[in-house]
Amino acid sequence: MNAPEFAATGTPRRTGIDSPHRLKIGLFSSNLSGGLAVTTVPESWSGNWADNLALARLADQAGLDFLLPVARWTGYGGAGHYAQSVLDPVTWAAGVLAATRDISVFSTIHTAFHHPVAVAKQIATLQEIGAGRAGLNIVCGWNKQEYEMFGITLPDDHGTRYGLGQEWWDVISNLWSSESHFDHAGPHYTLRGVAGLPRPAADKPVRVLNAASSAQGREFAVRNADVLFTVLTELEKGRADVAAIKQAGTAAQRELGVFTPCYVVCRPTRAEAEAYHRHYADTHADHAAVERLMALQGVHSQSFPPDVYERFRIRFAGGSGVYPLIGSPDDVAAELARISAAGFDGVTLSFVDYLAELPYFAAEVLPRLARLGVREALEVAA
């Protein structure tokens, strides 16, 4: 099934991450081989540039709001070599922004691995390439093996990681707002005569996203981010999480969006969707990679009853542990509407094969979301 074609006009249909949609929708992790599906099926996502370019253009045409890459430096092993190949999220974003018109495009950057003065220049350049559509996803670090690749010791406590992240972001913010050279002296950076052009235009600020679950992480996001990205496990807990996050934002006099990642298996019937989910996430799961990924995330078999651990394992194989959307177009649209009703402002989506599956989602689920009142309808060409 082909994606719907939208009427071409001389102006954007919407404003990407700042769109009027009640529920923003983006794609997550397409720059990674396998996407979020830890599976050995042959249709598993390539993650190569040609497929990413085609996907970005398709998502832009279909009216999605943003693209969010991951930053990974090593894979997870297993028979399928999950996440072995990853396109650099900054140079990937430059290519995507140059090839699209409306969609916002984030770059995911680790604070420990990238100097803030260099990052300020990179993101400001992306903002010019995309005419204001660039975003920054700040990652303060968690993967010990990746730190070791860079010759850095991963701090044991969240406070140290987020302390570095705060100083890192302060340098970038000052560089973008200062009209003259400045010095900076802090626990992590001692800088002299800092300056740099271009800077993002004041009327087109770079939108900042930060993924956070810990108390320190959420405090960092509330202070600095436009969007807090947090994992949803079940809807009632998610509703309470969103309420607490937004209350913290209000107390800080900041308006904060809350997004959550999901993975999608959408087929004409629920039975077909569930059968394919079992096929790739159970029968053909990359079990060794799944176990390693779960261990890195702190999910251990000895910590949970066998039935609960098995549900975790299938969800990790299906989409790296994020929230599943499995069923017919009616099922998927209804669940997205429930996520919106729980207070979430946006979701990211991943698929086993993004290019093969996104057209069906765009043609069948997006119109249903418009009828449910959580998305604006787009003008379709005759």
C-alpha positions in Angstrom: 0.0 0.0 0.0 1.4 3.4 -0.9 1.5 6.4 1.4 -1.2 9.1 0.8 -0.1 12.0 -1.4 -0.6 15.4 0.1 -1.3 18.6 -1.8 2.0 20.5 -2.5 1.9 24.1 -1.5 4.5 26.8 -1.2 4.4 26.8 2.6 4.7 24.1 5.2 1.5 22.2 6.2 2.5 22.5 9.8 5.5 23.2 12.0 7.0 19.8 12.9 7.5 19.4 16.6 5.5 22.6 17.2 2.5 21.3 15.2 -1.1 21.8 16.4 -1.7 18.1 16.8 -2.8 17.1 20.3 -0.6 14.0 19.9 2.6 14.5 18.1 4.0 11.5 16.2 7.6 10.8 15.3 9.8 7.9 14.2 12.5 6.6 16.5 15.7 4.7 16.0 15.7 4.4 12.2 19.4 5.2 12.0 20.1 1.9 13.9 20.3 -1.5 12.2 17.3 -3.4 13.5 15.5 -0.3 14.7 14.1 -1.3 18.1 13.2 -4.9 17.1 15.7 -7.4 18.5 15.0 -10.2 16.0 16.6 -12.4 13.3 13.8 -12.2 10.7 15.2 -11.3 7.2 13.0 -8.2 6.9 14.6 -6.6 10.0 15.4 -2.9 9.3 18.7 -2.3 7.5 19.4 1.1 9.0 21.4 2.1 5.9 21.4 5.6 4.5 19.4 4.8 1.3 16.5 3.4 3.4 16.7 6.2 5.9 16.5 8.8 3.2 13.5 7.1 1.6 11.8 6.8 5.0 12.4 10.5 5.9 10.8 11.6 2.7 7.9 9.2 3.3 7.4 10.4 6.9 7.5 14.0 5.8 4.9 13.4 3.0 2.7 11.5 5.4 2.6 14.4 7.9 4.5 13.0 10.8 6.0 15.6 13.1 9.6 14.6 13.9 12.4 12.0 13.5 14.5 11.0 16.5 17.7 9.0 16.1 19.6 7.0 18.7 23.3 7.4 19.5 25.0 4.0 19.8 28.7 3.2 19.7 28.6 -0.6 20.0 26.1 -3.4 19.3 24.6 -6.1 21.5 25.8 -9.2 19.8 23.5 -12.2 19.2 22.8 -14.1 16.1 21.4 -11.1 14.3 24.2 -8.7 15.4 21.6 -6.3 16.8 22.6 -2.6 16.6 25.9 -3.4 15.0 25.6 -0.5 12.5 24.5 3.0 13.5 24.5 6.1 11.3 26.0 9.1 13.2 23.0 11.1 14.4 24.5 14.6 13.5 25.6 13.9 10.0 22.4 11.8 9.5 20.3 14.8 10.6 22.1 17.1 8.1 21.2 14.8 5.2 17.7 14.3 6.3 17.0 18.0 6.9 18.4 18.8 3.4 16.0 16.3 1.8 12.8 17.1 3.6 10.5 20.2 4.0 8.3 20.1 7.1 9.4 17.5 9.5 11.5 18.3 12.6 14.7 16.3 12.9 16.6 15.7 16.2 20.2 14.9 16.8 21.0 12.7 19.7 24.3 13.7 21.4 26.1 12.3 24.5 27.4 15.0 26.7 30.4 13.0 27.8 31.6 12.3 24.3 31.2 15.6 22.5 32.6 19.0 23.4 29.9 21.7 23.9 31.6 24.3 21.8 31.7 21.9 18.8 28.1 20.8 19.4 26.8 24.4 19.5 28.3 24.9 16.0 26.9 21.6 14.7 23.4 22.2 15.9 23.4 25.8 14.7 24.5 24.6 11.3 21.7 22.0 11.2 19.2 24.7 12.1 20.3 26.7 9.0 20.1 23.6 6.8 16.6 22.8 8.1 15.3 26.4 8.2 14.5 26.0 11.9 13.6 22.3 12.0 16.6 21.0 14.0 16.3 19.6 17.5 18.7 18.4 20.1 18.3 15.2 22.2 20.6 15.5 25.2 21.9 12.2 26.6 23.8 12.2 29.9 25.0 8.6 29.6 24.4 5.1 31.0 26.2 2.5 28.9 29.5 1.5 30.7 31.0 -0.2 27.6 30.5 2.9 25.4 32.2 5.0 28.0 35.1 2.6 28.0 35.4 2.9 24.2 36.1 6.6 24.7 38.5 5.9 27.6 36.2 7.5 30.1 35.0 6.1 33.4 31.2 6.0 33.8 30.4 7.8 37.0 28.5 5.6 39.4 26.0 8.3 40.5 23.4 10.1 38.4 24.3 13.4 40.1 27.8 13.5 38.5 26.5 12.6 35.0 23.8 15.3 35.2 26.2 17.8 36.7 28.3 17.4 33.6 25.2 17.6 31.4 24.1 20.8 33.0 27.4 22.5 32.6 27.6 21.2 29.0 24.2 22.7 28.2 25.0 26.0 30.0 28.0 26.5 27.7 25.9 25.9 24.6 23.1 28.1 25.8 25.5 30.9 26.7 27.3 30.6 23.3 24.0 30.9 21.5 22.8 33.9 23.5 26.1 35.9 24.0 26.8 38.8 21.7 30.5 38.8 22.8 33.3 36.4 23.8 33.0 34.9 27.2 35.1 32.8 29.6 33.7 29.8 31.5 35.2 28.1 34.6 33.4 25.1 36.0 34.1 21.7 37.4 34.2 20.1 34.0 35.2 22.8 31.5 37.6 25.7 31.7 37.2 27.8 28.5 38.6 31.1 27.3 37.2 33.5 24.7 34.3 31.4 23.7 32.3 32.6 20.7 30.8 31.2 17.6 28.5 32.0 14.6 26.0 31.1 13.3 23.6 31.0 16.2 20.0 29.7 16.0 17.6 32.5 15.2 15.7 33.8 18.2 12.3 33.2 16.5 13.3 29.6 15.6 14.7 28.1 18.8 16.3 24.7 18.9 13.8 22.3 20.6 15.5 20.3 23.3 14.5 16.7 24.3 15.8 14.7 27.2 15.0 11.1 28.1 14.6 10.7 31.8 13.2 8.2 34.4 15.3 8.9 37.5 14.6 11.8 39.8 17.8 13.5 38.8 17.1 13.0 35.2 13.6 14.5 35.5 14.9 17.4 37.4 17.4 18.1 34.6 14.7 17.8 31.9 12.3 20.1 33.8 15.1 22.8 34.0 16.3 22.5 30.4 14.2 20.6 28.0 11.1 21.4 25.9 10.2 17.7 25.9 10.7 15.0 28.5 10.9 11.5 26.9 9.9 8.7 29.3 9.1 5.0 29.0 5.5 4.0 29.4 4.9 0.6 31.1 1.1 0.8 31.7 -1.4 3.6 31.2 -2.5 4.3 34.8 1.1 4.6 36.0 1.9 6.7 32.9 -1.0 9.1 33.7 0.4 9.6 37.2 3.9 10.1 35.8 2.7 12.8 33.3 0.8 14.6 36.0 3.8 14.7 38.3 6.1 15.9 35.5 3.8 18.6 34.4 3.3 19.8 37.9 7.1 20.0 38.3 7.2 22.0 35.1 4.5 24.4 36.3 6.4 24.9 39.6 9.5 25.8 37.5 7.4 28.1 35.3 8.1 26.1 32.3 5.8 24.4 29.8 7.0 20.8 29.3 5.8 18.3 26.8 5.9 14.6 27.7 6.5 12.0 25.0 6.8 8.2 25.2 8.3 5.5 22.8 6.1 2.8 21.3 6.5 0.0 18.8 3.9 -0.9 16.2 2.6 -4.1 14.6 -0.5 -3.1 12.7 -2.2 -5.5 10.3 -5.8 -5.6 8.9 -6.9 -7.8 11.8 -5.8 -8.2 15.4 -5.1 -11.9 14.9 -2.7 -11.1 12.0 -0.9 -8.5 14.1 -0.6 -10.8 17.1 0.6 -13.7 14.9 3.4 -11.6 13.3 4.4 -10.3 16.7 4.8 -13.8 18.0 6.7 -14.7 14.8 9.4 -12.0 15.1 9.5 -11.3 18.8 9.2 -14.9 20.1 9.9 -17.6 17.5 12.7 -15.5 15.8 13.8 -13.3 18.7 17.5 -12.7 18.9 17.6 -14.2 22.4 21.3 -13.6 23.2 21.0 -9.9 22.3 17.7 -9.6 24.1 19.2 -11.0 27.3 22.2 -8.6 27.1 20.0 -5.6 26.5 17.7 -6.5 29.4 20.7 -7.0 31.7 22.1 -3.6 30.7 18.7 -2.1 31.6 18.6 -3.8 34.9 16.0 -6.4 34.1 17.2 -9.8 35.5 15.5 -13.1 35.5 16.1 -13.6 39.3 14.3 -10.3 40.0 10.9 -11.2 38.5 8.4 -14.1 38.5 8.9 -16.3 35.4 5.7 -15.1 33.7 6.5 -11.4 34.2 10.1 -12.0 33.0 8.7 -13.7 29.9 6.5 -10.7 29.1 9.5 -8.4 29.6 11.5 -10.6 27.3 9.0 -10.5 24.4 8.5 -6.8 24.8 12.3 -6.3 24.6 12.5 -8.5 21.5 9.5 -6.7 20.0 10.7 -3.2 20.6 13.6 -2.9 23.1 11.2 -2.8 26.0 9.0 0.1 25.0 5.2 0.2 24.9 3.6 -2.1 22.3 0.8 -1.1 19.9 -0.4 -4.4 18.4 -3.6 -4.9 16.4 -5.8 -3.7 13.7 -5.9 0.0 12.6 -8.8 0.5 14.9 -6.9 -1.1 17.8 -3.8 0.9 17.3 -5.7 4.2 16.8 -7.7 3.5 20.0 -4.6 2.8 22.0 -2.9 6.0 20.8 -6.0 7.9 21.8 -5.8 6.4 25.3 -2.1 7.4 25.5 -3.1 10.9 24.6 -6.0 10.9 27.1 -3.4 9.9 29.8 -1.7 13.2 29.2 1.1 12.3 26.8 1.8 15.0 24.2 3.6 12.8 21.8 4.8 9.3 20.9 7.6 7.9 18.9 7.0 4.8 16.7 9.2 2.0 15.5 8.5 -0.9 13.1 10.3 -4.1 12.2 10.5 -2.7 8.6 9.8 1.0 8.7 9.5 1.5 4.9 7.2 -1.5 4.4 5.0 -0.8 7.3 4.7 3.0 7.6 2.6 3.4 4.4 -0.2 1.2 5.9 0.0 3.1 9.2 -0.2 6.4 7.4 -3.1 5.4 5.2 -5.2 3.6 7.9 -4.2 4.8 11.4 -3.7 8.5 10.8 -7.2 9.2 9.4 -8.7 7.3 12.4 -6.7 9.5 14.8 -8.1 12.6 13.0 -11.6 11.2 13.5 -10.8 10.6 17.2 -9.7 14.2 17.6 -6.0 13.6 18.5 -4.6 14.6 15.1 -5.5 17.2 12.6 -6.6 16.0 9.2 -4.2 16.8 6.3 -5.3 18.0 2.9 -5.0 15.1 0.5 -4.4 15.7 -3.2 -7.1 14.6 -5.5 
